[in-house]
């Protein structure tokens, strides 16, 4: 994580995610902006869904693992 992570978390931001799955040139990233943002948003929503499922299982006492 970058320097500033602690300060950011102090403002209520608890998670970070990148829109790029690997290093890219600026030109390549700008050319793929829509694809990268849609993919990152879908991945973030999957993480939220997993978190909700874990919470529900814990509340029911049916955790797997």
C-alpha positions in Angstrom: 0.0 0.0 0.0 1.1 3.5 -0.6 2.1 6.0 2.1 -1.2 7.7 3.1 -3.1 4.5 3.5 -3.4 5.0 7.2 -4.6 8.6 6.8 -7.2 7.4 4.2 -8.5 4.7 6.5 -8.9 7.4 9.3 -11.5 9.0 7.0 -13.6 5.8 6.8 -12.3 4.2 3.6 -11.6 0.6 4.6 -10.8 -1.0 1.2 -8.8 -0.2 -1.9 -8.9 -1.8 -5.3 -7.1 -1.1 -8.5 -8.8 -0.7 -11.9 -5.8 -2.3 -13.6 -5.0 -6.0 -13.2 -1.4 -5.5 -14.3 1.0 -2.6 -15.1 0.1 -0.8 -18.3 1.3 2.2 -20.3 -0.8 5.3 -19.9 -1.8 5.1 -23.5 -3.0 1.5 -23.1 -4.9 2.3 -19.9 -6.6 5.3 -21.5 -7.5 3.2 -24.5 -9.2 0.6 -22.3 -10.8 2.9 -19.8 -14.4 1.6 -20.2 -13.3 -2.1 -20.1 -11.1 -1.5 -17.0 -13.7 0.4 -15.1 -16.5 -2.1 -15.8 -14.3 -5.0 -14.8 -13.1 -3.3 -11.6 -16.7 -2.4 -10.7 -17.8 -6.0 -11.2 -14.9 -7.3 -9.1 -15.7 -4.8 -6.3 -19.4 -6.0 -6.3 -18.3 -9.6 -6.1 -16.2 -8.7 -3.0 -19.2 -7.0 -1.4 -21.4 -10.0 -2.2 -18.8 -12.4 -0.6 -18.7 -10.1 2.5 -22.4 -10.2 2.8 -22.6 -13.9 2.4 -19.9 -14.4 5.1 -21.8 -12.1 7.4 -25.1 -14.0 6.8 -23.4 -17.3 7.5 -21.8 -16.1 10.7 -25.2 -14.7 11.8 -26.8 -18.1 11.2 -23.9 -20.0 12.6 -23.4 -21.9 9.3 -19.8 -20.8 8.4 -17.9 -23.1 6.1 -14.3 -23.7 6.5 
